[in-house]
Amino acid sequence: MVQMTKLLDAQGLEISHEGHRTRLKWHRLRKRFADPLFSAEVMAEGFAAGASMELDLRVRADGGFVVLHDEDLEGETTGHGLITEKSIGDLSDIRMQEGNRPLILSEDLAAMLQSAHPAALLQFDMKDDFEAIGARGIEHLAEHFRDIAASVIVSGDSLDLIVAVKEKLPHLLRGIDPTNKLYDISKARGWKAVEAELRTDLRGPTEPDTIYLQWSLILGAAREGLDMIALCQDQGKRVDAWTFTLKDPEAGFSEEEWLGFSTLMALKPDQITTDEAPATERAWRSRMAD
């Protein structure tokens, strides 16, 4: 029983606090920061456990997608050049720099999703805008993710893209990330203008399920009397606060980290993005037990 308890404590799936459940989302398919970037093995583990996970997608020249963050291949892989200029055949011999692993393609994702736990949630964070992806990219998503068992949420800061996803794949969840825009507005016009803009986005044509907001933006707004999480939840939307990662996962929260994290948890986000999900869960339980 003790061993089972330790296993559950280390799963890194969620934190329950004051009757509210906050999921811990695995950022860039990493359960722990030490995991390799965009690991198919970690994704399979998350699918089996019912985890919430995020990956980045870049569009290929043939309209399909590859799981990478950067617009070019140099930073994360053994390849060179812009991803938008590469077709599926161009990528077959390219490997991830970490572990010499093959790249994950959108076609691979569609197959893996069929075996996912029903509670699993996979976020496709689209790193290209609608102009780059176009109708062909949307058609590719429709073809490969029309009949999937697990939940998928498509997110991005291109509102035109999310609207196109809504029209072509209405069964997929949608998310928007207005963080950069709201930061700029807060500096130029203040928090009242931020609130007005966020309300406009919530009522907008994307009809989002989840709003992705940087956690420090959320806390900055709260200090000025604007509860962005409550505002979104009052409109029936979920909030993902990104990305909170412990500097020392073995030691747990520093006092500064604890101040920020506990303040964030008091605002009751629906999800927190992290690169250290099990360590964050353990650290939280340890603090709450003190």
C-alpha positions in Angstrom: 0.0 0.0 0.0 2.9 2.4 0.8 4.5 1.7 -2.6 1.1 2.3 -4.3 0.7 5.6 -2.5 4.2 6.8 -3.5 3.4 5.9 -7.1 0.1 7.9 -7.1 1.9 10.8 -5.4 4.4 10.9 -8.2 2.0 10.7 -11.2 1.9 14.4 -11.8 -1.7 14.4 -13.1 -3.5 16.9 -10.9 -3.7 18.8 -7.6 -6.9 19.0 -5.6 -7.3 22.1 -3.4 -10.4 23.4 -1.6 -12.7 21.3 -3.7 -11.1 22.4 -7.0 -9.2 20.2 -9.4 -6.2 21.6 -11.2 -4.7 19.4 -13.9 -0.9 19.4 -14.4 -0.2 19.6 -18.1 3.1 18.1 -19.4 4.8 20.8 -21.4 6.3 19.7 -24.7 5.6 16.1 -23.8 7.9 16.2 -20.8 6.7 14.7 -17.5 10.1 15.8 -16.1 12.5 18.4 -17.4 15.1 15.7 -17.7 12.9 13.9 -20.3 13.9 14.4 -23.9 11.9 17.0 -25.8 8.8 15.7 -27.6 9.3 12.0 -26.6 6.9 9.5 -28.1 7.7 7.2 -25.1 6.6 9.9 -22.6 3.5 10.6 -24.7 2.6 6.9 -24.6 3.0 6.9 -20.8 0.7 9.9 -20.6 -1.9 8.3 -22.9 -1.9 5.3 -20.6 -2.3 7.4 -17.4 -4.9 9.8 -18.8 -2.5 12.8 -18.6 -3.0 16.2 -20.1 -0.1 16.9 -22.5 1.1 19.6 -24.9 3.1 19.4 -28.1 4.0 21.9 -30.8 3.1 21.5 -34.4 4.8 23.0 -37.4 3.3 22.7 -40.9 5.2 20.9 -43.7 5.4 21.8 -47.4 2.9 19.0 -48.2 0.3 20.3 -45.7 1.1 17.7 -43.0 2.7 18.5 -39.7 5.7 17.6 -37.6 6.1 17.9 -33.8 8.6 20.7 -33.4 8.7 24.1 -31.8 11.0 26.1 -34.0 10.3 27.2 -37.6 13.6 25.8 -38.8 15.2 22.3 -38.2 18.6 23.4 -36.8 17.7 24.0 -33.2 16.0 20.7 -32.3 17.0 18.2 -35.0 19.9 17.0 -37.2 18.4 18.7 -40.2 18.7 22.1 -41.8 16.3 24.6 -43.3 12.7 25.8 -42.9 10.1 23.2 -42.0 7.6 24.8 -44.3 9.9 23.9 -47.2 10.2 20.2 -46.3 7.8 17.4 -47.3 7.3 14.1 -45.4 10.0 12.4 -47.5 12.6 15.2 -46.7 12.1 14.5 -42.9 12.4 10.7 -42.9 16.1 10.5 -42.2 16.2 13.5 -39.8 16.5 12.8 -36.1 16.0 14.7 -32.9 19.3 16.0 -31.4 18.4 14.4 -28.1 18.6 10.6 -28.3 18.8 10.3 -32.1 15.0 9.7 -32.2 12.9 9.9 -35.3 10.6 12.9 -35.6 6.9 12.6 -34.7 4.7 13.3 -37.6 1.0 14.2 -37.5 0.3 10.8 -39.1 2.0 9.1 -36.1 -0.1 11.1 -33.7 -3.3 10.0 -35.3 -2.3 6.3 -34.9 -1.2 6.8 -31.3 -4.3 8.6 -30.2 -6.4 5.5 -30.9 -5.0 3.8 -27.9 -5.3 6.7 -25.4 -7.0 6.6 -22.1 -10.4 8.4 -22.3 -9.3 11.0 -19.8 -6.2 11.9 -21.8 -6.0 15.3 -23.3 -3.5 16.3 -26.0 -3.0 19.9 -26.9 -1.9 20.7 -30.4 -0.2 24.1 -30.0 0.0 25.4 -33.6 3.1 27.5 -34.1 2.2 28.7 -37.6 -0.6 31.0 -38.5 -3.5 30.4 -40.9 -1.7 32.0 -43.8 1.1 29.4 -43.5 -1.1 26.4 -42.8 -3.9 27.2 -45.3 -6.9 25.1 -46.4 -4.6 22.2 -47.2 -3.3 22.0 -43.6 -6.8 22.2 -42.2 -7.9 19.4 -44.6 -5.0 17.3 -43.4 -6.1 17.7 -39.8 -9.7 16.8 -40.8 -8.6 13.7 -42.6 -6.4 12.4 -39.8 -8.2 13.5 -36.7 -11.8 13.0 -37.6 -12.3 9.7 -35.8 -10.1 9.7 -32.8 -10.8 8.3 -29.4 -9.0 10.7 -27.1 -9.6 14.4 -26.6 -7.6 16.9 -28.6 -7.5 20.6 -28.2 -6.1 22.8 -30.9 -4.6 26.1 -29.7 -2.7 29.0 -31.1 -2.5 32.8 -31.2 -3.8 32.9 -34.8 -7.6 33.5 -34.3 -8.2 32.9 -38.0 -6.7 29.5 -37.7 -8.8 28.5 -34.7 -12.0 29.7 -36.5 -11.0 27.5 -39.5 -10.5 24.5 -37.2 -13.9 25.2 -35.7 -15.6 25.1 -39.1 -13.8 22.1 -40.4 -13.4 20.0 -37.2 -16.2 21.1 -34.8 -15.7 18.1 -32.6 -12.2 19.2 -31.5 -11.8 21.4 -28.5 -10.3 24.9 -29.2 -8.0 27.1 -27.2 -6.6 30.7 -27.7 -3.6 32.3 -26.2 -4.0 36.1 -26.0 -1.1 36.5 -23.5 1.3 38.6 -25.7 -1.5 40.9 -26.9 -2.8 41.4 -23.3 0.7 42.2 -22.0 1.1 44.9 -24.7 -2.3 46.3 -23.8 -1.6 46.4 -20.1 1.5 48.4 -20.7 -0.1 50.8 -23.2 -3.6 51.3 -21.9 -3.9 49.6 -18.5 -5.9 46.7 -16.9 -9.4 48.0 -17.7 -8.4 47.8 -21.4 -7.0 44.2 -20.8 -10.4 43.2 -19.2 -12.3 44.6 -22.2 -10.1 42.9 -24.7 -10.3 39.5 -22.9 -14.1 39.7 -22.7 -14.1 40.4 -26.5 -11.9 37.3 -27.1 -14.2 35.1 -24.9 -17.2 36.1 -26.9 -15.4 35.9 -30.2 -15.9 33.6 -33.2 -13.3 31.1 -32.1 -15.7 29.9 -29.3 -12.8 28.7 -27.2 -12.9 26.0 -24.6 -9.7 27.0 -22.9 -7.8 30.3 -22.5 -4.0 30.0 -22.2 -2.5 32.7 -20.0 1.0 33.1 -18.7 0.9 32.7 -14.9 2.8 35.9 -14.2 0.3 37.8 -16.3 -2.5 36.3 -14.2 -0.8 37.3 -10.9 0.0 40.8 -12.2 -3.6 41.3 -13.1 -4.8 40.0 -9.8 -2.6 42.4 -7.9 -4.4 45.2 -9.8 -7.8 43.8 -8.9 -8.5 41.9 -12.2 -9.2 38.1 -11.6 -8.6 36.9 -15.2 -9.3 33.3 -14.2 -12.7 34.1 -12.6 -13.6 36.3 -15.6 -13.0 33.4 -18.0 -14.7 30.7 -15.8 -17.7 33.0 -15.4 -18.0 32.7 -19.2 -17.8 28.9 -19.1 -14.2 28.8 -20.2 -11.3 26.9 -18.7 -7.9 28.5 -17.9 -4.5 27.1 -18.4 -1.7 29.0 -16.6 1.6 28.5 -18.3 4.5 27.6 -17.6 5.5 27.0 -14.0 8.6 24.8 -13.6 10.4 24.2 -10.3 14.1 25.3 -10.5 15.1 22.4 -8.1 12.5 19.6 -8.4 14.2 17.5 -5.7 14.2 20.4 -3.2 10.6 21.5 -4.0 9.4 25.1 -3.8 11.7 27.9 -2.9 10.0 30.5 -0.8 9.6 32.8 -3.8 8.2 29.9 -5.9 5.8 28.9 -3.2 4.5 32.5 -2.9 3.8 32.6 -6.6 2.4 29.1 -6.9 0.2 29.2 -3.8 -1.2 32.6 -5.0 -1.9 31.1 -8.4 -3.6 28.0 -6.9 -5.8 30.3 -4.7 -7.2 31.7 -8.0 -8.2 28.2 -9.0 -6.9 27.7 -12.5 -8.2 24.6 -14.3 -4.8 23.6 -15.5 -1.1 24.5 -14.9 1.5 23.9 -17.6 4.8 22.6 -16.2 8.0 20.7 -17.1 8.0 19.1 -13.7 4.6 17.6 -13.1 5.4 14.8 -10.5 7.8 17.1 -8.6 5.2 19.9 -8.5 2.6 17.5 -7.1 5.0 16.2 -4.5 6.2 19.6 -3.5 2.6 20.8 -3.1 1.6 17.9 -0.9 4.7 18.4 1.2 3.9 22.1 1.8 0.3 21.4 2.6 1.3 18.7 5.1 3.5 21.1 7.0 
